[in-house]
Amino acid sequence: MSNSSATSHQAALQVVRQAAISIADWAKGEGRTTPQQPAALQLVFDRIHLPDGHPHPNQPNYRPATSLEFHGAENTPRIPYAVGEQPTDFTQLKADICQATQQLDWENLSQLMMFLEVYSSHLSWQNANPDIVIADQAKSAAAIAAALAQNPPNQQLALVGGDLMGVQNFIYTISSEGALKSLRARSFYLELATEEVVQQLLTELNLPRTNVIYSGASKFYLLVAATDNLKHVLEQIQLEFNHWLLETFQRKVFLAIAHESFAVEQLNAASNSDQPGLAQIWQQVNDQLAEQGKRKFVHQINKILERRPSFQPCKVCQRDDQPEEKLQPLSSFPGEESVLACATCRAMFTLGDHLPEVKTIVRSPRKYDDNDILIQSIYYHLTEHINWQAKPDEIVFQINNWTLKAYPSDQFIPLLLGNYFQSSPETCGFLSANEMAKASEGIERVGYLRMDVDRLSQIFSKGLGDHYTLPRLTSLSRQMTYFFKVYLNSLAAYRAVNFTNHKQADGNATFESLAPQSARQHLLFIYAGGDDLFVSGAWNEVVDFAFDVYQAFRAYTGYHPDITLSAGVCIAGAKFPLYQAAAEAGEVEKVAKGNGRDSLGLFGAALKWDEWLGRMHPTVMHPDDFAYLNAPVKVDKPALFGVLPFVKHLYAEVGQGYTRSFVRNLLNTAQVQEAKIEEAQKKSPDQVRDVRYFLHLPKVAYTLARLPDKALTNADFRQSLKSSYNAPYFRAIATWLELLNR
């Protein structure tokens, strides 16, 4: 460790250790009564306000007064849903902290950071910044201290941003056997590639891990000292890494790195200040990254323009720059025919076999076995043993591990991964598409879900307004990351614990699902990152999981009206090419976002989530209709509304006894209605609402006659199905029921 590195490390350690001591003293009752006492954490999401957003209730939301709560064999943290009342009882949390401090190494920065992560994630400093996690406050202060310890000229700092561009080209454009396994491996590989760039930057700039503001989803941001050699270091790392990317992936992936220097006082500059604040600095870095994306590999242009022979393309990624003798069978299983693939695709395929049991990743200059991953000149060794004896030149990543003893020195770093899967009983590896289809209820199909946060870039760049500070930005980033990389694992693995009857702010709607008691046993997370996910599985479980995720996310973020998700689901046969399924799910997601966001595209319909879930309120209905149905004078308000309540009634309650002619008639009704609506939109737009709400009535009366008697005994159901307000949902209802009964 160089003198500069040791100085920065010591500065960060001093800040983090003081925060840990303060927490420990408070738990023991030894802290003095000052405004800087720990208190319950208010949601940072409460601060978000977009310029064109919805008004947010003034009622604050809080995290529960607990440490991270673990359960199950994997010690997965339970989702800490927002609560409306400020917690004041910290008895159990204090006891947990006192017990944990008995094993703390006060000279171990990595372990102290993990201590703060586990025990202060739901705490803030009282009366100071109630919405900033103590761990994030300490980490931000440590990052500044570590950077300033290098004595940069005029106390100048810099924000460094990086982006591995072309991820879609690398991950999704594959077509071969074992595509699910390969896709999962490619996603994981890019996580490691991002970490490799980050580690190179930290090493060259002599900075500790506290200076990583964010790393994930192929992007990273670091706070560094604006030293004289900063630009040279960044350019050299970028140049060498892009040379490797060009040789390895044939221009599919490109690394952009940019930085902006600023005075330390600008970290707290208000939005109306003469000097740019952190929000403006952040945006300037992102603008530079976007500009570099328009000129990819500009420094390697001569290499790209070199004349080269073209060979038989790899059957997986289609690259054609590899001699035919380098193409070998993708699978090495004896007696099994396999397509010819390049070395990179074979490595991804093999990696997919080893990922299920990986708990620790060792970054080392030396090779341990043939399954090690090579990134530039560094090997990444995958092992299921968490007690790795690290050599002085190694870094050890502990995957989703919050155990303090798993971090015996500063060489050990946590790595969060959204990596839920159920293993195949046939191979003990990942489930195949064929196994997922066979495990489906009704028709044998595979479901593919793509989902992300609506307007995330605006939330980060504009949402905090004058409250834009480094600790608050870190808290916002961390809480988003935790949901997608940590809590979704919990939601899938331990649904009964995490999918509770958590009421909305209005006290009415609880979590809804078609199969509320069933576990999601046939899912595979292909990717779950900073703000999005791509999940495959048995089609009915994927559909249910989409509703699980949305409702959990809304409860987690305090039902903020501007923090929503949109999603698209593709349902296909087991042999349908994975890259096409991913593309179709992505297109359906775009249609959902085009529906005013906060929507789900599924079964040929793009509807607001509350329309799917059956929650009637002004945002999903015409204001006049909502006012009429909720007027003081009693009207025939439908007891069932939307999609899910009808499907639950007919499938979960009535059972499979209803005739298929009912489903066909309902689908025909929807098709006739949609055709008439399209015709009205072209000829008489003012008649669209009349067509949408009333054309269906004669056909529905005929359709009801095709139902079994026990379905017709429910007057609420009959009245609701005939209600004009449910006409737009017939296609989705009929399609869902059709798939469940085939």
Summary of the structure (lengths in Angstrom):
residues: 742
radius of gyration: 27.4
end to end distance: 64.7
largest distance: 84.0
contacts: 2483
relative contact order: 0.09
helix: 47%
strand: 15%
